[in-house]
Amino acid sequence: MAKTLAIQEQTFVTEAQTIRAQHLLVLEYDRQMIAAITARRAAIQATKLTERSVSDEFAGCSGNRLDELRDRAQREMAYLRAYLNDFNRALKTDPEGVFVDDEP
């Protein structure tokens, strides 16, 4: 379970870095990041670690290790929710015709 989560997390980080490295409009950057964050949240939810009803043993993991994974997943979901809110607000206020790498 921990290895799968680490691979998923690295995949998300790589995707975010790839999006950031593109020469694209700020609005398109916002849209792509919203999609990436939404997909990451769905992947975490699919692990069921964010559910309060996870049994004492889940996917071969139990005890303190399961609690650590569950806590980490719940914290990441909170962070992602905050980032998602930020990007959704930005999508409404970012100027059109401005690229990510434009300097003021």
C-alpha positions in Angstrom: 0.0 0.0 0.0 2.8 2.5 0.9 4.7 1.7 -2.3 1.5 2.2 -4.4 0.8 5.6 -2.7 4.4 6.7 -3.2 4.2 5.9 -6.9 0.9 7.7 -7.2 2.3 10.7 -5.5 5.4 10.8 -7.6 3.2 10.5 -10.8 1.2 13.5 -9.6 4.3 15.6 -8.8 5.7 14.8 -12.2 2.5 15.8 -13.9 2.3 19.1 -12.0 6.0 19.8 -13.0 5.2 19.0 -16.6 2.2 21.3 -16.6 4.3 24.1 -15.0 7.1 23.7 -17.5 4.8 24.3 -20.5 4.5 27.7 -22.2 0.7 28.1 -21.8 -1.9 30.6 -20.9 -2.4 31.1 -17.1 -6.0 30.2 -17.6 -5.1 26.9 -19.3 -2.5 26.3 -16.5 -5.3 26.7 -14.0 -7.5 24.3 -15.9 -4.8 21.6 -16.2 -3.9 21.9 -12.5 -7.5 21.6 -11.5 -7.7 18.4 -13.6 -4.5 17.0 -12.1 -5.5 17.8 -8.5 -9.0 16.4 -9.1 -7.4 13.2 -10.4 -5.0 13.0 -7.5 -7.9 13.4 -5.0 -9.8 10.6 -6.8 -6.8 8.3 -6.6 -6.5 8.9 -2.8 -10.2 8.4 -2.3 -10.0 5.1 -4.3 -7.6 3.8 -1.7 -10.4 4.2 0.9 -7.8 5.5 3.4 -9.8 8.7 3.9 -12.8 6.7 5.1 -13.4 6.6 8.8 -14.6 3.0 8.5 -11.3 1.5 7.3 -11.0 -1.8 9.2 -8.1 -2.8 11.5 -6.4 -4.4 8.5 -6.6 -3.0 5.0 -4.8 -4.2 1.9 -2.3 -6.1 4.0 -1.5 -3.1 6.2 -2.5 -2.8 9.9 -1.7 -1.1 13.2 0.4 2.0 13.4 1.5 1.8 9.7 -2.2 1.9 8.6 -2.9 4.8 10.9 0.1 6.7 9.5 -1.0 6.1 5.9 -4.6 7.1 6.8 -3.4 10.3 8.5 -1.1 11.1 5.6 -4.0 10.6 3.1 -6.3 12.7 5.1 -3.8 15.6 5.4 -3.0 15.4 1.7 -6.8 15.5 0.9 -7.0 18.7 2.9 -4.1 20.3 1.2 -5.4 19.3 -2.2 -8.8 20.8 -1.4 -7.2 24.1 -0.5 -5.1 24.1 -3.7 -8.3 23.2 -5.7 -10.1 26.1 -4.1 -7.2 28.4 -5.0 -7.0 27.3 -8.6 -10.8 27.6 -9.0 -10.7 31.2 -7.6 -7.8 32.0 -9.9 -9.6 30.7 -12.9 -12.2 33.3 -12.3 -9.8 36.2 -11.8 -6.7 35.5 -14.0 -6.4 37.8 -17.0 -6.8 36.5 -20.5 -3.9 36.4 -22.9 -1.2 36.1 -20.1 1.2 33.2 -20.2 2.6 31.4 -17.2 6.2 32.5 -17.9 5.4 36.2 -18.6 7.2 38.6 -16.4 5.5 41.8 -15.1 
